[in-house]
Amino acid sequence: MAGRVRVLMTYFPSKGKETAFLRILKKHRRALKKARLVAAEPPRVWRASDKATGRKYYVEMFAWRSSRAPREAYETPEVRALWASMEPLLESMEVGILKPVKLSP
């Protein structure tokens, strides 16, 4: 099994849908944990706003337990159902795979 994969998710909820989105995001973490798809460390979530436009969004950082876990999530009915209920609440979503960068002193 390959090592864990760190992910940075950026969610842009539609106006007026933030509360519903956050309820699903809480359920999402529980579902991923129950299916043993994520690393033990808890996710970190931030509410952010664009300095220029004021647009509000959320950033979540977590780690899949392996490189196969995202595919396994698509095969997990409870997770897929949560993704389906999250989609209409979002204007858009970005998925970033994080890889460490070594900077020279």
N, C-alpha and C positions, 0 to 999 in steps of 0.2 A: 504494500500500500504506500502510495506517495505521501509526503508530508502535508501538513495543513496548508491551506490557501487563504491568505488574508484578502478581504474584499472591502471596498469602500463604496457604499451605496449612496446615491443622492436621489432623494425623492422630492418632486415638485407637486404638492397637492393642489387640486383645483380649489378655487376660492370657495370658502364655506364648507370644505370637506376635511379640514384638518383634524377635527375631533374624531370623526369616523375612521380616518386613516390611522391615527394613533392607536385606536382600539384594536384595529387589525394588526398593526405592527407588534403589539404586545402578544397577541395570539400567535403570530408568525414565529416569534422566537421560541415560544413554548412548543410549537409543532416541530420545529427543526430540532430542538433538544430531545423531544420525545422520540423522534425517528433516528436519533444518534447521528445527525448529519453535521453538527457543528462542534468545534472545540469547546472544552469546558469553560474557558474564560468567557465572562459575560460580554455581550455586545456593548458598544459605546454609541450613544445617540446624542446628536446636537441639533438644536434649532438654529438656523442661520438666516441671515438676510443679506441680499446683495447691497453693497454700499451705494452703488450708483442708482439702482432702480427701486430698492426697498422690497423686492420680491422675496417672499419667505419660502424656505425649504428646509428639509431635514437631511442630515448626513448620519449614516450608520456605518460603523466599522465592526466587523466580526470575522471569524475564521471558520471556513469549512474544515471538517476534520481530515479531508483528503481531496485530491484532485477529482476523484470520482463522485464526491458528495453532491455537487450541483446537478449532475445527471440523475442521481438517485432521488434527489428532491423532486424532479419532474415526474418520477415514477411513484411518488407518494401521494395518494389521493387527498389527504388532509392538507398537505402543503399546496398542491395545485389548486384546491378550492379556495384557499386563502389568497393565493396570487390572483385568481379570477375575481375575487371580491375586492381586491386592492386596486386593480387596473382602472375601473371607472372613476375612482377617487383621485387619480393622478393626471396632471397635465402631461408629465413625462417622468422618466426615471433613467438614471445612468448607473452603470455597473463598472467599477474599476477594480482590476486585479492589481494588488499591491506587491511590488518586489523591492527588496532593499537596495539602496544605492550606497556604495562606499565612496565617501568624499575624502580626498587627500587633505592632510593638514595644511 
